[in-house]
Amino acid sequence: MPGAASRPARTALSMIKRIRIAQLREGMYVHKIEGSWLEHSFWRSSFAVKERKVIESLRASGIAEVWIDTDKGLDVAKAASGASATDVDAPSGEPARIVLPGARATLGEEVAAAKKVYAKSRVVMRSLFTEARLGRAIDTGEAEALVDEIANSLQRNPWALISVARLKTADEYTYMHCVAVCALMMALARHLGMDEREGREAGLAGMMHDLGKAKMPLDILNKPGRLTDEEFAVMKGHSEAGYKMLLEMGGGEVALEVCLHHHEKLDGTGYPHGLSGEQISRYARMGAVCDVYDAVTSNRPYKKGWDPAEALKRMATWDGHFDQHIFHAFVKSVGIYPIGSFVRLESGLMGVVVEQNEGSLLRPKVKTFFSAKSRAYVLPKIVDLAQSRSDDRILGPERPDAWGIARVADFLA
């Protein structure tokens, strides 16, 4: 496994202890959070406590006890605490959950950090595709580190990075599509109840799923119009090309499976092998949904992307394409009106969905900037439809071009 050689070996003196949350101090290493992951907002329960706000966030989540690893961080005594801890066997059987620690951030607070992650992603993915195109050996270390950073951002705010990823240009679609699918895969993994390892494997698979496009002829890959049947037949080879590259570089089983089979369909009409039903792995079925959603909602050299809410509506009618359980979980992960959806409110204001309210998929936060009544721009304002004082509601999605609006995505920033 990548990075295995750098992991510290376990010694006889290493110890896992369960302590009360009041005993937790900076410098300790949390091995596991006590209790079900569904009861708190921490997607991963294994991390170093570096800041006081992490402890405060744990307390605010109602967590009573945690397990610490004294081999990786301070013990209770060394943390200058007089309280005692109980020496017990390490917990097992309950998986840790996705993402490193950190208090939840508002969308505005996290967008700046998400933009930095996105900018770094652009450099890493461009380099990855360039190396693959030149036939050079690919080191997935940077990609794996990037998955960690994306996971961190999703923990602090599940919507910020997905919002920023919608700003990708048509020119950078090929490689930044992989970053968007990575984030969507990890968000979907959480809603499917997957553990940390599974979630990160899903994220890395999403990041590598289209690597084979680096081997496609540039005149076909960058063609500004619809592909001919012959050109499409060539492009369909990208999944097997990517699989071969990942196999040569020792890619993990999940990444290999998603790379090879994310274009398979449940009814057997997909490619490259025409698999159907349970023949398609769960990860590949996840990849199919995330890949198609980002593809159809992105602006491409030859077509304008669909509105996100309209995309979900259309995808729901494609019988035989997606696993319905996974598709329904995906809708919950992005919202009935996903980030980037242009919607009309009952008040006559129009705007873009910028953040979800996890308690109510029908009542997200909307940045209004246009009046349907006056057909004119208005001062942008965030409207939280889930607030009790708000009596406004979404009437439905609208086509921005029908109102003379060129780039809704500009109002996401």
One Martini backbone bead per residue (centre of mass of N, CA, C, O) as a GRO file, in nm:
protein
  413
    1MET     BB    1   0.098   0.034   0.020
    2PRO     BB    2   0.084   0.356   0.018
    3GLY     BB    3   0.296   0.467   0.285
    4ALA     BB    4   0.361   0.218   0.475
    5ALA     BB    5   0.669   0.273   0.543
    6SER     BB    6   0.595   0.548   0.724
    7ARG     BB    7   0.474   0.392   0.941
    8PRO     BB    8   0.450   0.340   1.263
    9ALA     BB    9   0.535   0.113   1.476
   10ARG     BB   10   0.425  -0.100   1.694
   11THR     BB   11   0.432  -0.112   2.044
   12ALA     BB   12   0.412  -0.220   2.368
   13LEU     BB   13   0.358   0.091   2.472
   14SER     BB   14   0.119   0.123   2.324
   15MET     BB   15  -0.203   0.310   2.373
   16ILE     BB   16  -0.548   0.269   2.442
   17LYS     BB   17  -0.780   0.524   2.551
   18ARG     BB   18  -1.047   0.611   2.761
   19ILE     BB   19  -1.203   0.936   2.767
   20ARG     BB   20  -1.312   1.220   2.868
   21ILE     BB   21  -1.381   1.516   2.720
   22ALA     BB   22  -1.251   1.686   2.961
   23GLN     BB   23  -0.952   1.549   2.901
   24LEU     BB   24  -0.912   1.685   2.645
   25ARG     BB   25  -0.618   1.778   2.453
   26GLU     BB   26  -0.379   1.928   2.317
   27GLY     BB   27  -0.180   1.668   2.150
   28MET     BB   28  -0.373   1.464   2.101
   29TYR     BB   29  -0.498   1.133   1.983
   30VAL     BB   30  -0.767   1.037   1.809
   31HIS     BB   31  -0.897   0.712   1.750
   32LYS     BB   32  -1.202   0.746   1.872
   33ILE     BB   33  -1.543   0.795   1.865
   34GLU     BB   34  -1.793   0.778   2.073
   35GLY     BB   35  -2.025   0.639   1.894
   36SER     BB   36  -2.224   0.726   1.654
   37TRP     BB   37  -2.176   0.900   1.356
   38LEU     BB   38  -2.481   1.008   1.334
   39GLU     BB   39  -2.453   1.200   1.609
   40HIS     BB   40  -2.235   1.354   1.437
   41SER     BB   41  -2.008   1.577   1.232
   42PHE     BB   42  -1.783   1.359   1.231
   43TRP     BB   43  -1.636   1.172   0.967
   44ARG     BB   44  -1.382   1.139   1.153
   45SER     BB   45  -1.209   0.948   1.435
   46SER     BB   46  -0.898   1.014   1.328
   47PHE     BB   47  -0.691   1.247   1.513
   48ALA     BB   48  -0.531   1.541   1.568
   49VAL     BB   49  -0.509   1.774   1.833
   50LYS     BB   50  -0.445   2.124   1.748
   51GLU     BB   51  -0.721   2.262   1.846
   52ARG     BB   52  -0.958   2.396   2.052
   53LYS     BB   53  -1.207   2.391   1.850
   54VAL     BB   54  -1.229   2.084   1.834
   55ILE     BB   55  -1.319   2.035   2.124
   56GLU     BB   56  -1.567   2.221   2.113
   57SER     BB   57  -1.707   2.063   1.886
   58LEU     BB   58  -1.736   1.797   2.036
   59ARG     BB   59  -1.906   1.906   2.268
   60ALA     BB   60  -2.136   2.028   2.088
   61SER     BB   61  -2.207   1.723   1.983
   62GLY     BB   62  -2.226   1.537   2.260
   63ILE     BB   63  -1.956   1.417   2.337
   64ALA     BB   64  -1.827   1.213   2.605
   65GLU     BB   65  -1.621   1.013   2.446
   66VAL     BB   66  -1.279   0.903   2.389
   67TRP     BB   67  -1.009   0.775   2.200
   68ILE     BB   68  -0.665   0.734   2.269
   69ASP     BB   69  -0.323   0.764   2.131
   70THR     BB   70  -0.009   0.752   2.294
   71ASP     BB   71   0.176   0.702   2.032
   72LYS     BB   72   0.061   0.986   1.876
   73GLY     BB   73   0.021   1.124   2.164
   74LEU     BB   74  -0.081   1.243   2.438
   75ASP     BB   75  -0.123   1.195   2.754
   76VAL     BB   76  -0.282   1.277   3.029
   77ALA     BB   77  -0.037   1.354   3.205
   78LYS     BB   78   0.118   1.520   2.972
   79ALA     BB   79  -0.144   1.720   2.968
   80ALA     BB   80  -0.192   1.820   3.261
   81SER     BB   81  -0.380   1.593   3.395
   82GLY     BB   82  -0.549   1.456   3.682
   83ALA     BB   83  -0.703   1.272   3.530
   84SER     BB   84  -0.832   0.962   3.458
   85ALA     BB   85  -0.776   0.662   3.277
   86THR     BB   86  -0.881   0.382   3.089
   87ASP     BB   87  -0.741   0.077   3.035
   88VAL     BB   88  -0.797  -0.060   2.710
   89ASP     BB   89  -0.905  -0.195   2.451
   90ALA     BB   90  -0.936  -0.161   2.137
   91PRO     BB   91  -1.158  -0.072   1.926
   92SER     BB   92  -1.409  -0.254   1.736
   93GLY     BB   93  -1.631  -0.275   1.438
   94GLU     BB   94  -1.612   0.046   1.408
   95PRO     BB   95  -1.598   0.271   1.178
   96ALA     BB   96  -1.461   0.520   1.055
   97ARG     BB   97  -1.494   0.844   0.927
   98ILE     BB   98  -1.494   1.081   0.717
   99VAL     BB   99  -1.250   1.295   0.783
  100LEU     BB  100  -1.117   1.549   0.920
  101PRO     BB  101  -1.102   1.773   1.146
  102GLY     BB  102  -1.337   2.032   1.230
  103ALA     BB  103  -1.513   2.286   1.231
  104ARG     BB  104  -1.776   2.417   1.121
  105ALA     BB  105  -1.850   2.600   0.827
  106THR     BB  106  -1.931   2.835   0.643
  107LEU     BB  107  -1.951   2.904   0.325
  108GLY     BB  108  -1.783   3.168   0.331
  109GLU     BB  109  -1.540   3.046   0.492
  110GLU     BB  110  -1.479   2.796   0.285
  111VAL     BB  111  -1.442   2.907  -0.003
  112ALA     BB  112  -1.151   3.005   0.018
  113ALA     BB  113  -1.032   2.721   0.075
  114ALA     BB  114  -1.157   2.580  -0.174
  115LYS     BB  115  -1.002   2.747  -0.387
  116LYS     BB  116  -0.723   2.638  -0.309
  117VAL     BB  117  -0.781   2.343  -0.363
  118TYR     BB  118  -0.862   2.384  -0.658
  119ALA     BB  119  -0.597   2.507  -0.758
  120LYS     BB  120  -0.426   2.261  -0.684
  121SER     BB  121  -0.584   2.058  -0.856
  122ARG     BB  122  -0.512   2.175  -1.130
  123VAL     BB  123  -0.209   2.110  -1.116
  124VAL     BB  124  -0.218   1.806  -1.054
  125MET     BB  125  -0.403   1.712  -1.296
  126ARG     BB  126  -0.239   1.823  -1.528
  127SER     BB  127   0.014   1.657  -1.462
  128LEU     BB  128  -0.114   1.376  -1.473
  129PHE     BB  129  -0.208   1.393  -1.774
  130THR     BB  130   0.066   1.455  -1.898
  131GLU     BB  131   0.216   1.201  -1.807
  132ALA     BB  132   0.020   1.003  -1.941
  133ARG     BB  133   0.053   1.106  -2.235
  134LEU     BB  134   0.381   1.048  -2.222
  135GLY     BB  135   0.420   0.761  -2.067
  136ARG     BB  136   0.461   0.802  -1.773
  137ALA     BB  137   0.507   0.759  -1.460
  138ILE     BB  138   0.269   0.742  -1.192
  139ASP     BB  139   0.209   0.939  -0.903
  140THR     BB  140  -0.044   0.914  -0.643
  141GLY     BB  141   0.032   1.089  -0.397
  142GLU     BB  142  -0.097   1.365  -0.470
  143ALA     BB  143  -0.385   1.256  -0.503
  144GLU     BB  144  -0.416   1.152  -0.212
  145ALA     BB  145  -0.371   1.429  -0.077
  146LEU     BB  146  -0.610   1.564  -0.221
  147VAL     BB  147  -0.830   1.394  -0.094
  148ASP     BB  148  -0.781   1.497   0.191
  149GLU     BB  149  -0.848   1.797   0.133
  150ILE     BB  150  -1.135   1.748   0.033
  151ALA     BB  151  -1.235   1.613   0.291
  152ASN     BB  152  -1.190   1.855   0.478
  153SER     BB  153  -1.384   2.047   0.333
  154LEU     BB  154  -1.642   1.871   0.365
  155GLN     BB  155  -1.648   1.894   0.670
  156ARG     BB  156  -1.667   2.202   0.709
  157ASN     BB  157  -1.823   2.201   0.411
  158PRO     BB  158  -2.023   2.025   0.184
  159TRP     BB  159  -2.057   2.278  -0.048
  160ALA     BB  160  -1.811   2.453  -0.134
  161LEU     BB  161  -1.650   2.275  -0.339
  162ILE     BB  162  -1.890   2.212  -0.524
  163SER     BB  163  -1.933   2.507  -0.594
  164VAL     BB  164  -1.649   2.568  -0.714
  165ALA     BB  165  -1.652   2.335  -0.933
  166ARG     BB  166  -1.869   2.491  -1.116
  167LEU     BB  167  -1.635   2.702  -1.232
  168LYS     BB  168  -1.543   2.550  -1.453
  169THR     BB  169  -1.409   2.531  -1.753
  170ALA     BB  170  -1.415   2.401  -2.065
  171ASP     BB  171  -1.097   2.371  -2.094
  172GLU     BB  172  -1.081   2.206  -1.792
  173TYR     BB  173  -1.273   1.962  -1.783
  174THR     BB  174  -1.126   1.687  -1.800
  175TYR     BB  175  -0.969   1.720  -1.509
  176MET     BB  176  -1.190   1.868  -1.320
  177HIS     BB  177  -1.401   1.648  -1.329
  178CYS     BB  178  -1.246   1.460  -1.134
  179VAL     BB  179  -1.274   1.641  -0.882
  180ALA     BB  180  -1.581   1.649  -0.870
  181VAL     BB  181  -1.622   1.340  -0.849
  182CYS     BB  182  -1.471   1.304  -0.589
  183ALA     BB  183  -1.660   1.477  -0.411
  184LEU     BB  184  -1.925   1.327  -0.482
  185MET     BB  185  -1.837   1.047  -0.381
  186MET     BB  186  -1.795   1.126  -0.079
  187ALA     BB  187  -2.078   1.233  -0.028
  188LEU     BB  188  -2.221   0.968  -0.106
  189ALA     BB  189  -2.084   0.779   0.098
  190ARG     BB  190  -2.215   0.901   0.346
  191HIS     BB  191  -2.520   0.843   0.254
  192LEU     BB  192  -2.438   0.518   0.249
  193GLY     BB  193  -2.258   0.449   0.514
  194MET     BB  194  -1.962   0.477   0.478
  195ASP     BB  195  -1.648   0.449   0.548
  196GLU     BB  196  -1.346   0.589   0.538
  197ARG     BB  197  -1.209   0.398   0.342
  198GLU     BB  198  -1.436   0.391   0.131
  199GLY     BB  199  -1.452   0.698   0.081
  200ARG     BB  200  -1.156   0.734  -0.020
  201GLU     BB  201  -1.170   0.532  -0.247
  202ALA     BB  202  -1.394   0.678  -0.397
  203GLY     BB  203  -1.240   0.944  -0.438
  204LEU     BB  204  -0.996   0.830  -0.596
  205ALA     BB  205  -1.164   0.702  -0.820
  206GLY     BB  206  -1.285   0.970  -0.920
  207MET     BB  207  -1.005   1.100  -0.993
  208MET     BB  208  -0.925   0.836  -1.199
  209HIS     BB  209  -1.163   0.758  -1.406
  210ASP     BB  210  -1.040   0.955  -1.669
  211LEU     BB  211  -0.737   0.891  -1.745
  212GLY     BB  212  -0.775   0.769  -2.040
  213LYS     BB  213  -0.803   1.050  -2.192
  214ALA     BB  214  -0.490   1.088  -2.228
  215LYS     BB  215  -0.506   0.868  -2.486
  216MET     BB  216  -0.661   1.054  -2.657
  217PRO     BB  217  -0.727   1.221  -2.921
  218LEU     BB  218  -0.729   1.561  -2.937
  219ASP     BB  219  -0.933   1.606  -3.175
  220ILE     BB  220  -1.157   1.454  -3.012
  221LEU     BB  221  -1.149   1.560  -2.720
  222ASN     BB  222  -1.163   1.885  -2.843
  223LYS     BB  223  -1.417   1.883  -2.986
  224PRO     BB  224  -1.671   2.139  -3.060
  225GLY     BB  225  -1.850   1.888  -3.134
  226ARG     BB  226  -2.011   1.634  -3.234
  227LEU     BB  227  -1.966   1.309  -3.251
  228THR     BB  228  -1.904   1.058  -3.426
  229ASP     BB  229  -1.930   0.727  -3.434
  230GLU     BB  230  -1.625   0.681  -3.467
  231GLU     BB  231  -1.530   0.872  -3.239
  232PHE     BB  232  -1.690   0.738  -3.010
  233ALA     BB  233  -1.549   0.464  -3.030
  234VAL     BB  234  -1.278   0.576  -2.938
  235MET     BB  235  -1.367   0.704  -2.662
  236LYS     BB  236  -1.460   0.430  -2.531
  237GLY     BB  237  -1.147   0.348  -2.473
  238HIS     BB  238  -1.079   0.503  -2.199
  239SER     BB  239  -1.141   0.291  -1.981
  240GLU     BB  240  -0.923   0.078  -2.067
  241ALA     BB  241  -0.680   0.268  -2.067
  242GLY     BB  242  -0.698   0.343  -1.765
  243TYR     BB  243  -0.679   0.060  -1.650
  244LYS     BB  244  -0.394  -0.005  -1.756
  245MET     BB  245  -0.249   0.220  -1.608
  246LEU     BB  246  -0.335   0.144  -1.317
  247LEU     BB  247  -0.219  -0.143  -1.324
  248GLU     BB  248   0.083  -0.058  -1.370
  249MET     BB  249   0.071   0.136  -1.094
  250GLY     BB  250  -0.102  -0.014  -0.864
  251GLY     BB  251  -0.393   0.013  -0.842
  252GLY     BB  252  -0.671  -0.005  -0.691
  253GLU     BB  253  -0.959  -0.182  -0.707
  254VAL     BB  254  -1.159   0.054  -0.711
  255ALA     BB  255  -1.029   0.228  -0.933
  256LEU     BB  256  -1.039   0.011  -1.150
  257GLU     BB  257  -1.347  -0.034  -1.153
  258VAL     BB  258  -1.437   0.259  -1.215
  259CYS     BB  259  -1.272   0.308  -1.469
  260LEU     BB  260  -1.400   0.061  -1.636
  261HIS     BB  261  -1.740   0.087  -1.523
  262HIS     BB  262  -1.884   0.390  -1.537
  263HIS     BB  263  -2.050   0.305  -1.828
  264GLU     BB  264  -2.235   0.126  -1.704
  265LYS     BB  265  -2.557  -0.042  -1.708
  266LEU     BB  266  -2.817  -0.206  -1.564
  267ASP     BB  267  -2.934  -0.309  -1.863
  268GLY     BB  268  -2.655  -0.361  -2.050
  269THR     BB  269  -2.590  -0.083  -2.247
  270GLY     BB  270  -2.308  -0.049  -2.182
  271TYR     BB  271  -1.955   0.019  -2.114
  272PRO     BB  272  -1.739  -0.237  -2.239
  273HIS     BB  273  -1.921  -0.518  -2.125
  274GLY     BB  274  -2.234  -0.520  -2.067
  275LEU     BB  275  -2.323  -0.492  -1.790
  276SER     BB  276  -2.543  -0.607  -1.515
  277GLY     BB  277  -2.641  -0.521  -1.233
  278GLU     BB  278  -2.445  -0.705  -1.007
  279GLN     BB  279  -2.196  -0.693  -1.201
  280ILE     BB  280  -2.190  -0.417  -1.084
  281SER     BB  281  -2.037  -0.236  -0.883
  282ARG     BB  282  -2.094  -0.011  -0.644
  283TYR     BB  283  -1.878   0.194  -0.728
  284ALA     BB  284  -1.959   0.208  -1.030
  285ARG     BB  285  -2.248   0.308  -0.971
  286MET     BB  286  -2.155   0.567  -0.842
  287GLY     BB  287  -1.983   0.673  -1.079
  288ALA     BB  288  -2.214   0.702  -1.283
  289VAL     BB  289  -2.367   0.930  -1.141
  290CYS     BB  290  -2.138   1.140  -1.096
  291ASP     BB  291  -2.042   1.164  -1.388
  292VAL     BB  292  -2.307   1.252  -1.525
  293TYR     BB  293  -2.377   1.498  -1.357
  294ASP     BB  294  -2.121   1.666  -1.419
  295ALA     BB  295  -2.138   1.653  -1.726
  296VAL     BB  296  -2.436   1.783  -1.770
  297THR     BB  297  -2.357   2.054  -1.580
  298SER     BB  298  -2.133   2.122  -1.780
  299ASN     BB  299  -1.935   2.313  -1.964
  300ARG     BB  300  -1.871   2.275  -2.305
  301PRO     BB  301  -1.744   2.325  -2.615
  302TYR     BB  302  -2.048   2.208  -2.740
  303LYS     BB  303  -2.203   2.273  -2.453
  304LYS     BB  304  -2.443   2.350  -2.230
  305GLY     BB  305  -2.525   2.316  -1.922
  306TRP     BB  306  -2.729   2.198  -1.703
  307ASP     BB  307  -2.939   2.231  -1.473
  308PRO     BB  308  -2.925   2.062  -1.183
  309ALA     BB  309  -3.230   2.010  -1.137
  310GLU     BB  310  -3.285   1.915  -1.428
  311ALA     BB  311  -3.090   1.679  -1.426
  312LEU     BB  312  -3.230   1.508  -1.210
  313LYS     BB  313  -3.497   1.487  -1.356
  314ARG     BB  314  -3.385   1.334  -1.604
  315MET     BB  315  -3.232   1.099  -1.466
  316ALA     BB  316  -3.497   0.973  -1.333
  317THR     BB  317  -3.599   0.871  -1.640
  318TRP     BB  318  -3.356   0.658  -1.676
  319ASP     BB  319  -3.416   0.364  -1.749
  320GLY     BB  320  -3.152   0.138  -1.661
  321HIS     BB  321  -2.901   0.315  -1.565
  322PHE     BB  322  -2.954   0.332  -1.251
  323ASP     BB  323  -2.921   0.296  -0.925
  324GLN     BB  324  -3.175   0.385  -0.719
  325HIS     BB  325  -3.047   0.393  -0.440
  326ILE     BB  326  -2.805   0.568  -0.524
  327PHE     BB  327  -2.962   0.802  -0.650
  328HIS     BB  328  -3.118   0.887  -0.393
  329ALA     BB  329  -2.861   0.946  -0.228
  330PHE     BB  330  -2.757   1.164  -0.418
  331VAL     BB  331  -2.987   1.364  -0.384
  332LYS     BB  332  -2.929   1.403  -0.080
  333SER     BB  333  -2.631   1.512  -0.121
  334VAL     BB  334  -2.728   1.767  -0.324
  335GLY     BB  335  -3.023   1.797  -0.367
  336ILE     BB  336  -3.306   1.890  -0.529
  337TYR     BB  337  -3.151   2.177  -0.521
  338PRO     BB  338  -2.871   2.225  -0.630
  339ILE     BB  339  -2.592   2.361  -0.662
  340GLY     BB  340  -2.662   2.611  -0.918
  341SER     BB  341  -2.951   2.653  -0.912
  342PHE     BB  342  -3.211   2.808  -1.091
  343VAL     BB  343  -3.457   3.001  -0.915
  344ARG     BB  344  -3.801   3.050  -0.820
  345LEU     BB  345  -3.984   3.253  -0.620
  346GLU     BB  346  -4.281   3.350  -0.484
  347SER     BB  347  -4.183   3.660  -0.462
  348GLY     BB  348  -4.004   3.687  -0.756
  349LEU     BB  349  -3.743   3.592  -0.693
  350MET     BB  350  -3.407   3.523  -0.816
  351GLY     BB  351  -3.168   3.238  -0.805
  352VAL     BB  352  -2.901   3.072  -0.638
  353VAL     BB  353  -2.794   2.785  -0.513
  354VAL     BB  354  -2.551   2.764  -0.226
  355GLU     BB  355  -2.712   2.589   0.002
  356GLN     BB  356  -2.787   2.344   0.226
  357ASN     BB  357  -3.051   2.185   0.418
  358GLU     BB  358  -3.043   1.890   0.580
  359GLY     BB  359  -3.352   1.908   0.695
  360SER     BB  360  -3.428   2.052   0.394
  361LEU     BB  361  -3.437   1.999   0.053
  362LEU     BB  362  -3.662   2.238  -0.017
  363ARG     BB  363  -3.478   2.455   0.184
  364PRO     BB  364  -3.254   2.639   0.084
  365LYS     BB  365  -2.998   2.848  -0.006
  366VAL     BB  366  -3.045   3.175  -0.162
  367LYS     BB  367  -2.915   3.381  -0.417
  368THR     BB  368  -3.044   3.675  -0.483
  369PHE     BB  369  -3.049   3.884  -0.822
  370PHE     BB  370  -3.354   3.866  -0.937
  371SER     BB  371  -3.645   4.003  -1.107
  372ALA     BB  372  -3.940   3.895  -1.248
  373LYS     BB  373  -4.103   4.158  -1.257
  374SER     BB  374  -3.860   4.361  -1.376
  375ARG     BB  375  -3.628   4.223  -1.524
  376ALA     BB  376  -3.394   4.264  -1.292
  377TYR     BB  377  -3.142   4.347  -1.112
  378VAL     BB  378  -3.039   4.284  -0.777
  379LEU     BB  379  -2.943   4.283  -0.470
  380PRO     BB  380  -2.769   4.061  -0.324
  381LYS     BB  381  -2.919   3.776  -0.135
  382ILE     BB  382  -2.956   3.575   0.142
  383VAL     BB  383  -3.193   3.299   0.151
  384ASP     BB  384  -3.337   3.121   0.421
  385LEU     BB  385  -3.589   2.886   0.385
  386ALA     BB  386  -3.563   2.742   0.685
  387GLN     BB  387  -3.655   2.977   0.821
  388SER     BB  388  -3.924   3.069   1.012
  389ARG     BB  389  -3.941   3.373   0.885
  390SER     BB  390  -3.978   3.223   0.615
  391ASP     BB  391  -4.240   3.242   0.345
  392ASP     BB  392  -4.077   3.135   0.131
  393ARG     BB  393  -4.050   2.964  -0.199
  394ILE     BB  394  -4.007   2.721  -0.432
  395LEU     BB  395  -4.134   2.676  -0.758
  396GLY     BB  396  -3.869   2.644  -0.946
  397PRO     BB  397  -3.695   2.596  -1.213
  398GLU     BB  398  -3.486   2.788  -1.440
  399ARG     BB  399  -3.393   2.949  -1.734
  400PRO     BB  400  -3.157   3.181  -1.770
  401ASP     BB  401  -3.180   3.252  -2.083
  402ALA     BB  402  -3.487   3.346  -2.058
  403TRP     BB  403  -3.357   3.611  -1.879
  404GLY     BB  404  -3.060   3.699  -1.981
  405ILE     BB  405  -2.865   3.489  -1.832
  406ALA     BB  406  -2.540   3.374  -1.862
  407ARG     BB  407  -2.395   3.353  -1.544
  408VAL     BB  408  -2.469   3.201  -1.257
  409ALA     BB  409  -2.186   3.117  -1.136
  410ASP     BB  410  -2.094   3.408  -1.049
  411PHE     BB  411  -2.287   3.385  -0.775
  412LEU     BB  412  -2.109   3.170  -0.609
  413ALA     BB  413  -1.846   3.340  -0.520
   0.00000   0.00000   0.00000
